[in-house]
Amino acid sequence: ELYERSAAEENKELLERNWKLSSVTNGGNPRDEWTGFTLSFSIDSDLKGGSYTASGIPSDDGADLVWSTSGTFTASSDLTTLTRNDGVVMTLVASETALNISFNINDSGGRIAGFTGSWVFSMIP
């Protein structure tokens, strides 16, 4: 009998690559300060969470609200929603050729302007 991989197993295999930036928008507007941004995921064997590492984060004040250089996350059952340790909920759509990551950075007063709101990172392997 053929073993059918679960959605989580398939997404684990897709996600665990070194991703490079294709494009990024904030509030629908292109942002060019993320050139050189890279991202990699490591998914725990139980498929319930994992960690990420990122590089190429701009030095601008507030950019570290969008991505830290590393962090952990918990995952939905199919690995399409990851909740980072800073509370940001990311929606992921992964394929062999692309990864789209959507999330929102809440403006909770006193935060640096320009890095809040909706972000979409389009990544390629």
C-alpha positions as CSV (number, residue, x, y, z in Angstrom):
1,E,0.0,0.0,0.0
2,L,1.4,3.4,-1.0
3,Y,2.1,5.7,1.8
4,E,0.4,9.1,1.4
5,R,2.4,11.9,2.9
6,S,0.4,14.4,4.9
7,A,0.1,18.0,4.0
8,A,2.4,18.9,6.9
9,E,5.1,16.4,5.7
10,E,4.9,17.9,2.2
11,N,5.1,21.4,3.5
12,K,8.0,20.5,5.8
13,E,10.0,19.3,2.7
14,L,9.1,22.5,0.8
15,L,9.8,24.9,3.6
16,E,13.2,23.5,4.7
17,R,15.2,25.2,2.0
18,N,17.2,28.4,1.9
19,W,14.9,31.0,0.5
20,K,16.0,34.2,-1.2
21,L,13.9,37.3,-1.6
22,S,12.0,37.8,-4.8
23,S,9.9,40.9,-3.7
24,V,8.3,42.4,-0.7
25,T,5.4,44.7,-0.1
26,N,4.1,46.6,2.9
27,G,0.5,47.8,2.7
28,G,0.7,46.8,-1.0
29,N,3.7,49.1,-1.7
30,P,7.0,47.6,-2.9
31,R,9.9,48.0,-0.4
32,D,13.4,48.0,-1.6
33,E,15.4,48.0,1.7
34,W,15.1,44.2,2.0
35,T,17.4,43.4,-0.9
36,G,19.5,40.4,0.1
37,F,17.1,39.1,2.7
38,T,17.3,35.3,3.1
39,L,15.2,33.0,5.3
40,S,15.5,29.3,6.3
41,F,13.1,27.2,8.3
42,S,13.8,24.1,10.5
43,I,10.7,22.1,11.3
44,D,10.6,19.9,14.4
45,S,10.1,16.2,13.8
46,D,6.7,16.3,15.4
47,L,5.6,18.9,12.8
48,K,4.2,21.1,15.6
49,G,6.7,23.9,15.4
50,G,10.3,24.8,14.7
51,S,12.7,27.7,14.2
52,Y,13.8,30.1,11.6
53,T,17.0,32.1,10.8
54,A,17.0,35.2,8.7
55,S,19.7,37.5,7.3
56,G,19.8,40.7,5.3
57,I,17.5,42.5,7.7
58,P,17.8,46.2,7.1
59,S,19.5,48.2,9.9
60,D,16.5,50.7,9.9
61,D,14.9,51.2,13.3
62,G,11.8,49.0,13.4
63,A,12.9,46.4,10.8
64,D,13.5,43.9,13.5
65,L,9.8,44.0,14.2
66,V,9.3,42.5,10.8
67,W,12.0,39.8,11.1
68,S,14.5,38.9,13.8
69,T,17.7,37.2,12.9
70,S,16.3,34.0,14.5
71,G,13.2,32.8,16.4
72,T,10.9,29.9,17.0
73,F,7.3,29.2,16.1
74,T,4.4,26.9,16.6
75,A,2.6,25.5,13.5
76,S,-0.9,24.7,12.4
77,S,-1.5,21.0,11.6
78,D,-0.7,21.5,7.9
79,L,2.2,23.9,8.4
80,T,0.5,26.7,6.5
81,T,0.1,29.0,9.6
82,L,3.1,29.6,11.8
83,T,2.9,31.7,15.0
84,R,6.3,33.2,15.8
85,N,7.6,33.5,19.4
86,D,7.0,37.3,19.1
87,G,3.3,36.7,18.5
88,V,3.2,37.4,14.8
89,V,1.0,35.0,12.9
90,M,2.4,34.2,9.4
91,T,0.4,32.6,6.6
92,L,2.5,30.5,4.2
93,V,1.9,29.3,0.7
94,A,4.8,27.1,-0.4
95,S,5.5,25.4,-3.7
96,E,8.6,23.9,-5.4
97,T,9.4,27.3,-6.9
98,A,8.1,29.9,-4.5
99,L,7.2,30.8,-1.0
100,N,4.7,33.6,-0.1
101,I,4.6,34.7,3.5
102,S,1.9,37.1,4.7
103,F,1.6,38.7,8.1
104,N,0.7,41.8,10.0
105,I,2.8,43.9,12.3
106,N,0.4,45.6,14.8
107,D,1.0,49.2,15.7
108,S,0.9,49.1,19.5
109,G,1.9,52.7,20.1
110,G,5.4,53.9,20.3
111,R,6.5,51.6,17.5
112,I,8.6,52.8,14.7
113,A,6.6,54.2,11.8
114,G,7.1,52.5,8.5
115,F,7.3,48.9,9.6
116,T,3.8,48.2,10.8
117,G,0.8,46.9,8.8
118,S,0.5,44.1,6.3
119,W,3.6,42.5,4.8
120,V,4.0,40.0,2.0
121,F,7.4,38.4,1.4
122,S,7.7,36.6,-1.9
123,M,10.7,34.2,-1.7
124,I,12.3,31.9,-4.2
125,P,14.6,28.9,-3.5
